[in-house]
Amino acid sequence: MIKNNWITTSLSERTPQNLCDFTLTINSYPFTPDTFKNNSVRVAREICEQNENVYVMYSGGIDSEYVIKVFLDEGLPVTP
């Protein structure tokens, strides 16, 4: 499921024989620009509200480290 339905594809209609052309549709929606940090915190909170247990695959790279740091800084439950 894609939040705000901003992107859709025909991927679920394709068969192993690829009998359906692949389509990608981008649907714009009104949004309020915000900082990367604020959006990261907002999304982390939404993830915790929607899921009982949150696990983050920790590769040791800067991206997974950042995600875990956002959860920890906000006091949100996460298991690396």
C-alpha positions as CSV (number, residue, x, y, z in Angstrom):
1,M,0.0,0.0,0.0
2,I,1.3,3.4,-0.9
3,K,0.5,6.4,1.3
4,N,-1.8,9.0,-0.4
5,N,-1.9,6.6,-3.4
6,W,0.7,8.8,-5.1
7,I,2.0,6.0,-7.3
8,T,0.2,3.1,-8.9
9,T,1.4,0.2,-11.1
10,S,-0.1,-2.7,-13.0
11,L,2.4,-5.0,-11.4
12,S,-0.3,-7.1,-9.6
13,E,-2.0,-7.7,-13.0
14,R,1.1,-9.1,-14.6
15,T,1.5,-12.9,-15.0
16,P,4.7,-14.9,-15.0
17,Q,4.4,-14.8,-18.8
18,N,4.2,-11.0,-18.8
19,L,1.0,-10.9,-20.7
20,C,0.2,-7.4,-19.5
21,D,2.2,-4.2,-20.3
22,F,3.7,-2.7,-17.2
23,T,2.3,0.8,-16.4
24,L,3.3,3.3,-13.8
25,T,1.1,6.2,-12.9
26,I,2.2,9.1,-10.6
27,N,-0.8,10.9,-9.0
28,S,0.1,14.3,-7.6
29,Y,-1.5,15.4,-4.3
30,P,-1.3,18.5,-2.2
31,F,1.4,18.3,0.4
32,T,3.2,20.7,2.8
33,P,6.9,20.9,2.3
34,D,8.9,20.3,5.5
35,T,12.5,19.4,6.5
36,F,14.0,16.0,6.0
37,K,14.3,15.6,9.8
38,N,10.7,16.6,10.5
39,N,9.4,14.2,7.8
40,S,11.7,11.4,9.2
41,V,10.2,11.9,12.7
42,R,6.7,12.0,11.3
43,V,7.1,8.8,9.4
44,A,8.7,7.0,12.3
45,R,5.8,7.9,14.5
46,E,3.3,6.8,11.9
47,I,5.1,3.4,11.5
48,C,5.0,2.9,15.3
49,E,1.3,3.8,15.4
50,Q,0.5,1.2,12.7
51,N,2.7,-1.6,13.9
52,E,3.1,-3.4,17.2
53,N,6.7,-4.4,16.5
54,V,9.2,-2.4,14.4
55,Y,12.3,-4.0,13.1
56,V,15.0,-2.1,11.0
57,M,17.5,-4.1,9.0
58,Y,20.8,-2.6,10.1
59,S,23.5,-2.8,7.5
60,G,26.0,-0.6,9.2
61,G,25.5,2.1,6.5
62,I,24.6,5.7,7.1
63,D,21.0,5.3,6.0
64,S,20.0,2.4,8.3
65,E,22.0,4.1,11.1
66,Y,20.0,7.3,10.5
67,V,16.6,5.5,10.6
68,I,17.5,3.8,13.9
69,K,18.8,7.1,15.4
70,V,15.4,8.8,14.5
71,F,13.5,6.1,16.4
72,L,15.8,6.2,19.4
73,D,16.0,10.0,19.6
74,E,12.2,10.1,19.6
75,G,11.9,7.3,22.2
76,L,10.1,5.1,19.8
77,P,10.3,1.3,20.1
78,V,12.5,-0.3,17.5
79,T,14.6,-3.4,17.2
80,P,17.7,-3.2,15.0
